[in-house]
Amino acid sequence: MTGADTMTDTVTLEIVDSVARLTLSRPPVNALNAHLISQLDEAVSVVETAPGVHVLILTGAGRCFAAGADLDEIAGLPVGEMSLWNRRLERAVDRVARLPIPVIAAVNGHALGGGFELVLAADFRFLSNAATVGLPEVTLGIVPGAGGMSRLTRTVGAMRAKELLMSGRSIRPDEADALGLAWQAGPQGALAAAEDLAEVLATAPQPAIRAVKESVDRSTDSALQASLAADRATLTTVFATDEARAGIDAFLKR
């Protein structure tokens, strides 16, 4: 397959040979709203069924990968509708994680909140020199609800995950690299580094590549699925608090 493109107003999917590239494109910061999440989900469906695709690269257009949820959209949602909104994001993120092919995140700028949760669903992560990543939800009085808490803990361990989640701080590429969370891309940039790895993976024996991913993921999958459901329920509970409403309102008034 060569040169197959699927373009919408917020997501572009390009397939060249056996590598697919999915780009989030909702200026200025690729904030995640219901429309983008729906189009992301549809693009992943195309990748799932496209013959001959061996690797998926995720990236963002402009200066951000994705700066998190669109707070203007979710701020006024009743708790039930917020739970449904978050379930759709969690579904899209989890579908990325469960693709049978390797997924590489090329993080060109900020990847925060839901944007970082999407990055955490990738098998490999490259950060450009300009990138920052983090889960700042606690500073708004809420928690990550699309798998960020569970996947971060699985990647960096309980103590470091608690510190990052409770402080809500963002980290730079050097610290992410030291934590085993992502690789510093270096001067060539995140996308070029991702493309180099994609070429290696795409030309390797595919039954073996898929078997490795399935085996490694299976070792933690049963526990992870239970944790994801718990994360979702926790967000719903916390979103209903007065502190959450006050935190989101204060952010929007800055």
C-alpha positions as CSV (number, residue, x, y, z in Angstrom):
1,M,0.0,0.0,0.0
2,T,1.5,3.4,-1.0
3,G,0.2,6.9,-0.7
4,A,-3.2,6.2,0.8
5,D,-4.5,9.3,2.7
6,T,-7.5,9.9,4.9
7,M,-8.0,13.6,5.9
8,T,-10.6,15.2,8.1
9,D,-10.6,18.6,9.7
10,T,-8.8,17.5,12.9
11,V,-7.0,14.3,12.0
12,T,-4.8,13.2,9.0
13,L,-4.0,9.6,8.3
14,E,-1.3,8.9,5.7
15,I,-0.2,5.4,4.7
16,V,3.0,5.1,2.7
17,D,4.2,1.6,2.0
18,S,3.7,-0.2,5.3
19,V,3.9,2.8,7.7
20,A,0.8,4.8,8.8
21,R,1.2,8.3,10.2
22,L,-1.7,9.7,12.2
23,T,-1.4,13.5,12.9
24,L,-3.6,15.4,15.3
25,S,-4.4,18.8,13.7
26,R,-6.7,21.2,15.6
27,P,-4.9,24.5,16.0
28,P,-3.6,26.1,18.0
29,V,-2.8,23.3,20.5
30,N,-4.7,20.2,19.2
31,A,-6.9,20.3,22.3
32,L,-9.1,17.1,22.5
33,N,-12.8,17.7,22.0
34,A,-15.5,15.3,21.2
35,H,-15.2,15.9,17.5
36,L,-11.4,15.2,17.4
37,I,-11.8,12.1,19.6
38,S,-14.5,10.7,17.2
39,Q,-12.2,11.3,14.2
40,L,-9.2,9.8,16.1
41,D,-11.3,6.7,16.7
42,E,-12.3,6.5,13.1
43,A,-8.7,6.8,12.0
44,V,-7.6,4.0,14.3
45,S,-10.4,1.8,12.7
46,V,-8.9,2.4,9.3
47,V,-5.4,1.4,10.6
48,E,-6.9,-1.8,12.2
49,T,-8.4,-2.9,8.9
50,A,-5.8,-1.6,6.4
51,P,-3.9,-4.4,4.7
52,G,-0.2,-4.3,4.8
53,V,0.2,-1.7,7.6
54,H,3.0,-2.8,9.9
55,V,3.7,0.3,12.1
56,L,1.7,3.4,13.2
57,I,3.3,6.8,14.0
58,L,1.3,9.2,16.2
59,T,2.2,12.9,16.1
60,G,0.7,16.4,16.3
61,A,0.7,19.3,13.9
62,G,2.2,22.6,14.9
63,R,3.9,23.3,18.2
64,C,2.0,20.7,20.3
65,F,1.2,17.1,20.2
66,A,-2.0,17.7,22.2
67,A,-2.4,20.0,25.1
68,G,-5.1,18.0,26.8
69,A,-8.8,18.1,26.9
70,D,-10.7,21.1,25.6
71,L,-11.8,22.5,29.0
72,D,-14.2,25.0,27.3
73,E,-16.2,21.9,26.1
74,I,-16.2,19.9,29.3
75,A,-16.4,22.6,32.0
76,G,-20.1,22.9,32.0
77,L,-21.0,19.2,31.5
78,P,-23.1,17.4,34.0
79,V,-21.3,14.5,35.7
80,G,-23.1,11.9,33.6
81,E,-22.2,13.6,30.3
82,M,-18.6,14.1,31.5
83,S,-18.4,10.3,32.2
84,L,-19.6,9.5,28.7
85,W,-17.2,12.1,27.2
86,N,-14.3,10.5,29.1
87,R,-15.4,7.0,28.1
88,R,-15.1,7.9,24.5
89,L,-11.6,9.2,25.0
90,E,-10.6,6.2,27.0
91,R,-12.0,3.9,24.3
92,A,-10.0,5.7,21.6
93,V,-6.8,5.7,23.6
94,D,-7.2,2.0,24.5
95,R,-7.8,1.1,20.9
96,V,-4.5,2.6,20.1
97,A,-2.8,0.6,22.8
98,R,-4.4,-2.6,21.7
99,L,-3.4,-2.4,18.0
100,P,-1.5,-5.5,17.1
101,I,1.2,-3.5,15.4
102,P,3.9,-1.3,17.0
103,V,2.8,2.2,17.7
104,I,5.4,5.0,18.0
105,A,4.6,8.5,19.4
106,A,6.6,11.3,18.0
107,V,6.1,14.1,20.5
108,N,7.0,17.5,18.9
109,G,5.8,19.8,21.7
110,H,3.5,19.8,24.7
111,A,1.7,16.5,25.4
112,L,-0.4,17.1,28.5
113,G,-3.4,15.5,30.2
114,G,-5.4,13.5,27.6
115,G,-2.7,14.2,25.1
116,F,-0.1,12.5,27.3
117,E,-2.5,9.6,28.0
118,L,-2.6,9.0,24.2
119,V,1.2,9.1,24.1
120,L,1.4,6.5,27.0
121,A,-0.7,4.2,24.8
122,A,2.2,3.9,22.3
123,D,4.8,1.2,22.5
124,F,7.6,3.6,21.9
125,R,7.9,7.4,22.5
126,F,10.3,10.0,21.2
127,L,10.4,13.5,22.6
128,S,11.8,16.5,20.7
129,N,13.9,19.0,22.5
130,A,10.9,21.3,22.7
131,A,8.6,18.6,24.2
132,T,7.1,18.6,27.7
133,V,4.8,15.9,29.0
134,G,2.7,15.5,32.1
135,L,-0.6,14.8,33.7
136,P,-1.6,18.2,35.4
137,E,-5.2,17.2,36.2
138,V,-4.7,17.4,40.0
139,T,-4.0,21.1,39.7
140,L,-7.6,21.5,38.4
141,G,-9.1,19.3,41.2
142,I,-9.6,16.3,38.9
143,V,-7.6,13.2,37.9
144,P,-6.6,11.6,34.6
145,G,-9.4,9.3,33.4
146,A,-8.3,7.7,30.1
147,G,-5.7,5.3,31.5
148,G,-2.9,7.8,32.4
149,M,-2.7,6.8,36.0
150,S,-2.5,3.1,35.3
151,R,-0.2,3.3,32.3
152,L,2.2,5.8,34.0
153,T,2.4,3.5,37.0
154,R,3.2,0.5,34.9
155,T,5.9,2.5,33.1
156,V,7.8,4.3,35.9
157,G,6.7,2.5,39.1
158,A,4.3,3.5,41.9
159,M,6.5,6.0,43.8
160,R,7.5,8.1,40.8
161,A,3.9,7.9,39.4
162,K,2.4,9.2,42.6
163,E,4.9,12.1,42.7
164,L,4.2,13.1,39.1
165,L,0.4,12.7,39.4
166,M,0.1,14.4,42.8
167,S,2.3,17.4,41.8
168,G,0.9,17.6,38.3
169,R,4.2,18.8,37.1
170,S,5.5,18.5,33.5
171,I,8.8,16.9,32.7
172,R,11.4,17.6,30.0
173,P,12.9,15.0,27.6
174,D,16.0,14.4,29.7
175,E,14.0,13.4,32.8
176,A,11.6,11.4,30.7
177,D,14.5,9.5,29.2
178,A,16.1,8.8,32.6
179,L,12.7,7.5,33.9
180,G,12.4,5.1,31.0
181,L,9.3,6.9,29.9
182,A,10.4,8.1,26.5
183,W,13.6,8.6,24.5
184,Q,15.2,12.0,23.8
185,A,15.0,12.3,20.0
186,G,18.1,14.5,19.8
187,P,18.8,17.1,17.1
188,Q,17.1,15.1,14.3
189,G,13.7,15.6,16.0
190,A,11.0,13.3,17.2
191,L,9.4,12.6,13.9
192,A,12.6,11.7,12.1
193,A,13.6,9.4,15.0
194,A,10.2,7.7,14.9
195,E,10.5,7.2,11.1
196,D,13.9,5.6,11.5
197,L,12.5,3.1,14.1
198,A,9.4,2.5,12.0
199,E,11.5,1.5,9.0
200,V,13.3,-1.1,11.1
201,L,10.1,-2.5,12.6
202,A,8.2,-2.4,9.3
203,T,10.8,-4.5,7.5
204,A,11.3,-7.1,10.3
205,P,9.4,-10.4,10.2
206,Q,5.9,-9.4,11.1
207,P,4.7,-12.6,12.8
208,A,7.6,-12.3,15.3
209,I,7.0,-8.5,15.8
210,R,3.3,-9.0,16.5
211,A,4.0,-12.0,18.8
212,V,6.4,-10.0,20.9
213,K,3.9,-7.2,21.4
214,E,1.1,-9.6,22.2
215,S,3.3,-11.5,24.7
216,V,4.6,-8.4,26.5
217,D,1.2,-6.8,26.7
218,R,-0.5,-10.0,27.8
219,S,1.8,-10.1,30.9
220,T,0.0,-7.1,32.4
221,D,-3.2,-6.8,30.4
222,S,-5.6,-8.4,32.8
223,A,-4.6,-6.1,35.6
224,L,-4.4,-3.1,33.4
225,Q,-8.0,-3.5,32.1
226,A,-9.3,-3.6,35.7
227,S,-7.2,-0.5,36.5
228,L,-8.6,1.4,33.5
229,A,-12.2,0.8,34.6
230,A,-11.2,2.0,38.1
231,D,-9.6,5.2,36.7
232,R,-12.7,6.0,34.8
233,A,-14.9,5.6,37.8
234,T,-12.5,7.7,39.9
235,L,-12.6,10.6,37.5
236,T,-16.4,10.5,37.5
237,T,-16.5,10.7,41.3
238,V,-13.9,13.5,41.5
239,F,-15.4,15.5,38.7
240,A,-18.5,15.9,40.8
241,T,-16.7,17.7,43.6
242,D,-16.9,21.4,44.3
243,E,-13.1,21.5,44.1
244,A,-13.1,20.2,40.6
245,R,-15.6,22.8,39.4
246,A,-13.6,25.6,41.1
247,G,-10.3,24.4,39.6
248,I,-11.6,24.2,36.1
249,D,-13.3,27.6,36.3
250,A,-10.2,29.2,37.7
251,F,-8.1,27.8,34.8
252,L,-10.5,29.1,32.2
253,K,-10.5,32.6,33.8
254,R,-6.7,32.9,33.5
